[in-house]
Amino acid sequence: MKTALKLHALLLSSALTALGATLPAMAQTGAPAGGTIRIVVGAPPGGANDTVARIVAQHMQVDGRSVIIENKNGAASMIAAQYVARSRPDGSTLLLGSQTTIAVAPTLQNVTSFDPLRDFTGVALIGAAPQVLLAGPKLKANSVSELIAQAKAAPGDIDFCSGGIGTSPYMAAVLFAQTAGVQLHSIPFAGEQACITEMLAGRLPFMFANAPTALPYIQDKRLRALAVTSAKRAAFAPQLPTTAEAGLKDYEVSTWMGLLAPAATPPELVDKINKEVRRVLRLPDVREKLEAQGYALADDSPAQFTQYYKADREKWVSVIEKAGIKGAQ
């Protein structure tokens, strides 16, 4: 693990250094006023983040300007975040942000090339989706309370699967362990689908899964869902209790997505884009598609969204520090 993290650190450092050398010139050649608006996504095409961005972008127009997606994958979205932080603040370049972008990745990677709070302003929260505590046949517990009891009886002996340090499912498990006062053992795999395969085969007991990943396996009953991690029950599975209802008070995790702009973007531009995003989120087709992926859609002002992501950052930085999690240094 230490060797892998050192290699990751070297690759991250090289990537951000190379990007930093080119960004000043790139920022000066951004889309002109009146041109296309770009939403920069720090993930490859076809993934969950990219899908959400495209669902929203295809219906957006701001003063006749169309909106396109630009994928800048790498370094857990830090390459995309740094690019937008240094872009011209004219409303032409936006970042699809999340708790990974604003809180988890910058902290674990000790990023100094931009400041997640100082260098951005909130434009519009799209929505937030819970994760699902998903159990395979190997897990003997049938409820959250039983899982906690088993973990307390055998500290560190119960494994959970995730895509690795810093991923949303991993962080959800870390917060679960902290809140419940138990020790769990992380088994990293290359993404959620790999974890699902291991669970179906009876080799790993449970995981926290993003809603779009979990839903097919809940619906066909190949895996069991013990709870959702949101503060309220989820519309996509109203029969599932929240983790708090199931026995773990004060536990809540939501995977949010929203648009951010460079900090100096004029407030009138931010307000205009915010109103357009909120209009798009009210469209029945958009709402249906995003809710099918587990998202509860937002209707927040820029100020409300900014307050929301700042509080979320504080929460996850505290979790990381308390757990002593070390990423690339």
C-alpha positions, 0 to 999 in steps of 0.5 A: 500500500505504501509503495502504491501511494508513493507511486501515486504521489509521484504521478500526481505531482508530475501531472499537476506540475505539467498542468501548472506550467501550461495553465497561465497560457490556457487561461488566457485563451479560454472561451470568449464572452458570448462563446460556449460555456464549458462544464469541466468534469474530472472524470472520463466520459460515460461515468456517473459524474459525466452522465449527470453533467450531460443530462443537465448541460444538454438543456442549458442555455445562458444568453443564447450560449450553449453548454458543453462538457469537457472531460479532464480526467486524472488525479481524483479530479484535481487536474480539472479543479486546478484548471478551472480555478485558474481559468478566466472568471467570465462565466465561460468555464465551470467545474462539476464539483463534489465532496471528492473535489472540494474536501476529500481529494485536496486533503488526502493529496495535500494539494497546494496548487489551488485552495478549494474554498478561496479559489471557487464560488458556488454556482448551483447545487444539482442534487445529492444522492445517498449511498446504500449499505449493501450486504452480500451472502457472506455477511451474517448481519441482517441489520445495521445494529447487528453489523455494529454488534458483530464488528464490536465483538470482532474488532478489525475482523469484518472486511468492507469493499471499496474502490480504495482510499478517498472514494465515496464508498470508502469515506462512507465506511470510515465515517460509519466506523467512527460514528459506531465506534467500531474497527473495520478492515478495508479491502480495495478493488478497482471500482464498485463493480469489482466489489459487487462481483466479490460480494456476489461470489461470497468472498466479501461481506459488505460495502457502501455503494452509490445508488446507481450501482446498488439499485439493479442488485437490490431490485433483482434481490441478488444483494441485500440493502440494509439502509440508505445513508441519507438523513431521509428515506430515498425516493428510489427505495422508500422501504429502506430505513435510513442508517439513523433509523436502523440504529446509528444515530447522527450518521449521514452521507450524501454524494452531491454534485454541483457547479462551481466557478472561479472565485472572481466570477461576477455575481450577476453571471453566477446568478444567471447561470444558477437560475438556468440550472434551477430551471433545467432541474424542474424539467420533467425529463431531467428530473426523471433521469436524475431521480432514477440515479438516486438524486434528490434535486436541489433548488439552492441559491449560489449563497446556499450552495456555497455554505453547503459545500463549505460545511461538507468540506469541514465535515470530511476534513475532520473525518480524515484527520480523526481517522489518520488517513494518509493519501499521496503526500 
